Amino acid sequence: MADQKRDYYEVLGLSKGASEEEIKKAYRRLAKQYHPDLHPGDKEAEAKLKEVNEAYAVLSDKEKKAKYDQFGHAGVDPSFGAGGFGGAGFGDFGDILGDILGGMGGFGGFDFGGGARRSGPQRGEKLRASVTLTFEEAAFGCEKKLDLNRVESCDACQGTGCQSGTSPETCPDCRGAGVVRIQQRMGGMAFSSTAPCSRCRGTGKLIKDPCKTCGGAGTVRKKSRVTVTIPAGIDDGQAISMRGQGNAGKNGGPAGDLLVGIRIKPHSQFKRDGSTVLYEQPVSFCQAALGAQLEIPTIDGKVKYDLPAGTQTGTTFRLRDKGIPQLQGRGRGDQYVTVKVQVPTSLSPEQRQALAAFAATMGESVPEEGLKGFFEKHKRKK
């Protein structure tokens, strides 16, 4: 629950009213302090970093910060309704109470309905879509074309719903409010409630000469293509919000937003953990034992690396700044390379003899059957 969370300013070690720059500085310090690379396997540090990220996500967003400053966690916690109290607004809260109490005829002469706002501008519905990216597209960013089937304002009537040269009239029954008030008395008590106007269907307007293109709706459904800018460093499962690219609003309201979910195709060589790239480098027994100069694939291309002699399988080394760019342009992650020594599955007789001789110098026992077969074979050739 929101009331169990620590104060976001306390999490970042700041006082209320901290500036944008102070919030950024505090976040960078704490994110570095609790970074997983410095605390591998530390669940407490992981929880601290999650708490810091959550606090920064709210306080770095002007709109969310304003809601948090006014209402606390209730203003930004989705469990309190879409957008918290600040997102719904007390007018919407009144609408909810009005709908509940309206069915009972109001209460004590009080009218809780916010119905007068029904005919006002309304934001359009959100749209959801998804795009699939390659590993490299997600790492470095790109642009994608996205085809949508969305509701848009009618071009023929400019969204008015009226035929060209005409305009809507104010509904005489509700006087443009979109709702009508119903008064009832029972016993000695007065009950008041509101209901959508049946004449104008809650719009507050009457269209006598509707647009032939949209039939008076003011909107039409169209196929549209939008360009989605994918930021470098985006990860699988994240989403991009494109303001105003959703369905058209009503009564002159703004269009809704478009939420684009991100899916990333698996890579044949690399795996990803946040901004870190993971890669397994196969090496031969001789390369591991004697050392070698390797060419390591990265998302930037191949780089050279000097493998030390005596490297064991499972050894991991780091290539700095060869990982995924950070989402907000704060540098790059690293690439971790794990060495996998490849054991040969088939050997020629000469190779077996050489390895057996090597094993003998190391004081290791050698299967006699293998060497015996080798020498008998060479005797028959003579």
C-alpha positions in Angstrom: 0.0 0.0 0.0 1.1 3.6 -0.6 0.9 4.6 3.1 3.6 1.9 3.9 6.1 3.5 1.6 8.9 5.8 2.8 8.6 9.4 1.8 10.3 9.9 -1.6 12.2 12.9 -0.5 13.5 10.9 2.5 14.5 8.1 0.2 16.7 10.5 -1.8 17.9 12.3 1.3 16.3 15.6 0.3 13.9 18.1 1.8 10.6 18.9 0.2 11.0 21.6 -2.4 14.4 20.3 -3.6 15.3 21.6 -7.1 15.4 19.5 -10.2 19.2 19.6 -10.2 19.3 18.5 -6.5 17.0 15.6 -7.3 19.2 14.4 -10.2 22.4 14.7 -8.2 20.9 12.7 -5.3 19.6 10.0 -7.6 23.0 9.6 -9.4 24.8 9.3 -6.1 22.4 6.7 -4.7 22.1 4.7 -7.9 25.9 4.4 -8.0 26.0 3.5 -4.3 23.6 0.6 -4.7 24.6 -0.5 -8.2 24.4 -4.3 -8.6 28.0 -4.5 -9.8 29.1 -3.3 -6.4 26.7 -5.5 -4.5 26.4 -8.8 -6.4 23.7 -11.0 -4.9 22.8 -8.4 -2.2 19.0 -8.4 -2.0 19.0 -5.5 0.4 21.0 -3.3 -2.0 18.7 -4.4 -4.8 15.6 -3.3 -2.8 17.3 0.0 -2.0 18.0 0.6 -5.7 14.4 -0.2 -6.6 13.2 2.3 -4.0 15.5 5.0 -5.2 14.4 4.4 -8.9 10.8 4.6 -7.9 11.3 7.9 -6.0 13.3 9.4 -8.8 10.6 8.3 -11.4 8.1 10.4 -9.5 10.1 13.4 -8.4 11.8 13.9 -11.8 8.4 14.2 -13.5 6.9 17.7 -13.0 3.3 16.5 -13.2 3.8 13.5 -10.9 5.9 15.6 -8.5 3.1 18.2 -8.2 0.6 15.4 -7.4 2.9 13.8 -4.9 3.6 17.2 -3.2 -0.1 17.8 -2.8 -1.5 14.3 -2.1 1.5 12.2 -1.1 1.7 8.6 -2.3 -2.1 8.6 -2.9 -1.6 11.1 -5.8 0.7 8.7 -7.8 -0.2 5.2 -6.6 -2.3 3.4 -9.3 -4.1 1.5 -6.5 -6.0 4.7 -5.7 -7.4 4.9 -9.2 -6.0 6.0 -12.5 -3.4 8.7 -11.8 -4.4 8.9 -8.1 -6.6 11.7 -6.7 -4.6 14.2 -8.8 -5.3 12.3 -12.0 -9.0 11.7 -11.5 -9.7 15.1 -10.0 -12.4 15.8 -7.4 -14.9 16.5 -10.1 -14.6 12.9 -11.3 -14.9 11.8 -7.6 -18.1 13.7 -7.5 -19.3 11.9 -10.6 -18.7 8.6 -9.0 -20.6 9.6 -5.9 -23.3 11.0 -8.0 -23.7 7.8 -10.0 -23.9 5.8 -6.8 -26.3 8.1 -5.0 -28.2 9.0 -8.1 -29.8 5.6 -8.2 -31.1 6.2 -4.7 -32.5 9.6 -5.6 -29.7 11.7 -4.0 -29.5 12.3 -0.3 -30.8 15.0 2.0 -31.2 17.6 -0.8 -27.4 17.4 -1.7 -26.4 16.8 -5.3 -23.0 15.0 -5.5 -23.1 14.8 -9.3 -20.4 16.4 -11.4 -22.7 15.9 -14.4 -22.3 19.5 -15.7 -18.9 18.4 -17.0 -20.3 15.6 -19.2 -20.8 17.9 -22.2 -17.4 19.5 -21.8 -14.2 18.6 -23.7 -13.2 15.0 -23.1 -9.8 13.4 -23.7 -9.8 10.6 -26.3 -9.2 7.0 -25.4 -5.7 5.6 -25.2 -4.4 3.2 -27.9 -2.0 0.4 -27.4 0.3 -1.2 -29.9 3.7 -3.0 -30.0 6.8 -3.1 -32.1 9.5 -5.8 -32.3 13.1 -4.8 -32.4 16.4 -6.5 -33.1 19.0 -6.6 -30.3 21.0 -3.8 -32.0 17.9 -1.6 -32.7 17.1 -1.6 -29.0 20.7 -0.9 -28.1 21.3 2.0 -30.4 17.8 3.3 -31.0 15.9 3.7 -34.3 12.7 4.8 -35.9 9.8 2.5 -36.7 6.7 3.0 -38.8 3.5 1.9 -37.0 0.2 1.4 -38.8 -2.9 2.3 -36.6 -6.6 2.0 -37.0 -7.7 5.0 -34.8 -10.5 7.5 -34.4 -9.6 10.9 -35.8 -11.4 14.2 -36.1 -13.5 14.4 -39.2 -11.8 16.6 -41.8 -15.1 17.4 -43.6 -16.7 19.1 -40.6 -13.6 19.9 -38.6 -15.0 17.8 -35.7 -18.2 19.7 -35.3 -20.4 17.0 -36.6 -22.4 19.6 -38.7 -22.7 20.0 -42.4 -20.5 22.7 -43.8 -22.1 26.2 -43.2 -24.1 25.1 -40.2 -23.4 24.9 -36.5 -24.8 22.9 -33.6 -27.5 24.4 -31.4 -27.6 24.3 -27.6 -30.0 21.7 -26.3 -33.0 23.5 -24.8 -33.7 20.7 -22.3 -30.4 20.7 -20.5 -29.2 24.1 -21.7 -25.9 22.7 -23.0 -25.0 20.8 -19.7 -25.6 17.4 -21.2 -27.4 16.3 -18.0 -30.8 17.2 -16.4 -31.5 17.5 -12.7 -34.2 15.4 -11.2 -35.9 16.6 -8.0 -37.9 14.2 -5.8 -39.4 14.6 -2.3 -40.1 11.7 0.0 -41.5 12.3 3.5 -40.0 15.5 4.7 -36.7 15.1 2.7 -35.7 16.4 -0.7 -33.7 14.2 -3.0 -31.7 15.5 -6.0 -29.9 13.6 -8.7 -28.7 14.1 -12.3 -29.1 12.0 -15.4 -27.9 12.2 -19.0 -30.2 14.4 -21.1 -32.3 12.0 -23.3 -32.8 14.7 -26.0 -29.2 15.4 -26.9 -27.8 12.1 -25.5 -25.6 13.9 -23.0 -23.8 16.0 -25.6 -25.5 19.3 -24.7 -25.9 20.1 -28.4 -28.4 19.3 -31.2 -27.2 18.8 -34.8 -30.1 19.4 -37.2 -28.0 19.1 -40.4 -25.4 16.4 -39.7 -22.1 16.0 -41.6 -22.6 13.4 -44.4 -19.0 12.1 -43.9 -19.2 11.3 -40.2 -23.0 11.2 -39.7 -22.8 13.9 -37.0 -20.3 12.1 -34.8 -17.5 14.6 -35.5 -15.0 11.7 -35.8 -14.2 8.9 -38.2 -12.1 5.8 -38.0 -9.0 6.0 -40.2 -5.9 4.0 -41.0 -2.9 6.1 -40.1 0.9 5.6 -40.0 3.0 7.1 -37.2 6.7 7.2 -36.7 7.9 5.9 -33.4 11.3 7.1 -32.2 12.9 4.3 -30.2 15.4 5.7 -27.7 18.8 4.0 -27.4 18.9 1.5 -24.5 15.3 0.6 -24.3 14.6 -2.8 -22.9 12.2 -5.7 -23.5 8.8 -5.1 -21.9 9.2 -1.3 -21.6 6.7 1.0 -23.3 6.9 4.4 -25.0 4.1 6.9 -24.5 3.3 9.1 -27.5 1.1 12.0 -26.3 -1.8 12.9 -28.6 -1.4 9.9 -30.9 -4.4 8.0 -29.6 -8.1 8.3 -30.4 -9.5 11.8 -31.0 -11.2 13.5 -28.1 -14.8 14.5 -27.8 -16.4 18.0 -27.7 -13.1 19.6 -28.7 -11.1 17.6 -26.1 -7.5 16.5 -26.8 -6.6 13.2 -28.4 -5.6 10.3 -26.1 -2.1 8.9 -25.9 -0.5 6.0 -27.8 1.3 3.4 -25.7 3.9 1.4 -27.7 5.1 -1.8 -26.0 8.6 -3.0 -26.8 9.6 -6.6 -27.7 13.2 -7.5 -28.5 14.2 -10.5 -30.6 16.7 -12.9 -29.0 20.3 -12.6 -30.4 22.2 -15.5 -31.7 25.4 -14.6 -29.7 24.5 -12.0 -27.0 22.3 -12.0 -23.9 21.3 -8.9 -22.1 20.9 -8.0 -18.4 19.8 -4.3 -18.2 22.7 -2.4 -19.8 25.1 -5.3 -19.5 25.8 -7.6 -22.5 26.8 -11.2 -21.8 28.8 -13.3 -24.2 30.4 -16.8 -24.1 33.8 -17.1 -25.9 34.8 -20.6 -27.0 38.6 -21.2 -26.9 40.7 -24.3 -27.6 42.6 -26.2 -24.9 45.9 -24.9 -26.4 44.7 -21.3 -26.4 43.6 -21.5 -22.8 46.9 -23.1 -21.8 49.3 -21.0 -23.8 47.4 -17.8 -24.1 46.2 -16.2 -27.3 45.0 -13.0 -28.9 41.3 -13.3 -29.5 38.8 -11.3 -31.6 35.7 -10.8 -29.4 32.4 -9.9 -31.0 30.6 -6.9 -29.5 27.6 -4.8 -30.6 30.1 -2.3 -32.0 32.1 -4.9 -34.0 35.0 -7.2 -33.1 37.7 -6.1 -30.6 41.0 -7.7 -29.8 41.7 -9.2 -26.4 44.8 -10.9 -25.0 43.8 -14.1 -23.3 46.4 -14.8 -20.5 48.1 -18.2 -20.4 46.5 -20.7 -18.1 43.0 -19.3 -18.3 40.4 -21.7 -16.8 37.0 -22.4 -18.3 34.3 -20.3 -16.7 36.7 -17.3 -16.3 34.9 -14.0 -16.9 36.5 -10.8 -18.1 35.0 -7.3 -18.7 35.1 -5.1 -21.7 34.3 -1.6 -20.4 31.7 0.5 -22.2 30.9 -2.2 -24.7 27.4 -2.8 -23.3 24.0 -1.2 -23.9 23.7 2.7 -23.8 21.9 4.0 -20.8 18.4 5.2 -21.6 18.8 8.8 -20.6 22.3 9.2 -22.1 24.3 8.5 -18.9 27.1 6.4 -20.5 27.0 2.7 -21.4 27.1 -0.6 -19.7 29.9 -3.2 -20.0 30.2 -6.5 -21.8 31.1 -9.6 -19.8 32.8 -12.4 -21.6 32.9 -15.9 -20.1 35.5 -18.3 -21.4 34.4 -21.8 -22.4 37.3 -24.2 -23.1 36.4 -26.6 -25.9 37.5 -30.2 -25.4 38.2 -32.0 -28.7 35.8 -34.9 -29.3 38.0 -36.8 -31.8 41.8 -37.1 -32.0 44.2 -38.6 -34.6 46.7 -41.2 -33.3 49.5 -38.6 -33.5 47.4 -36.1 -31.4 46.6 -38.8 -28.8 50.3 -39.7 -28.5 51.2 -36.1 -28.1 48.6 -35.6 -25.4 49.6 -38.8 -23.7 53.2 -37.7 -23.6 52.1 -34.3 -22.2 50.0 -36.1 -19.5 52.9 -38.2 -18.5 55.1 -35.1 -17.9 52.3 -33.9 -15.6 52.3 -37.1 -13.7 48.9 -38.1 -14.9 47.9 -41.7 -15.7 47.3 -42.6 -19.4 45.0 -45.3 -20.7 47.4 -48.0 -22.0 44.9 -49.4 -24.5 45.0 -46.2 -26.5 48.8 -46.1 -26.8 49.1 -49.8 -27.4 46.7 -49.6 -30.3 48.7 -46.7 -31.7 52.1 -48.6 -31.7 50.6 -51.8 -33.1 49.1 -49.9 -35.9 52.5 -48.4 -36.9 54.2 -51.7 -36.6 51.8 -53.2 -39.2 52.6 -50.4 -41.6 56.3 -51.2 -41.4 
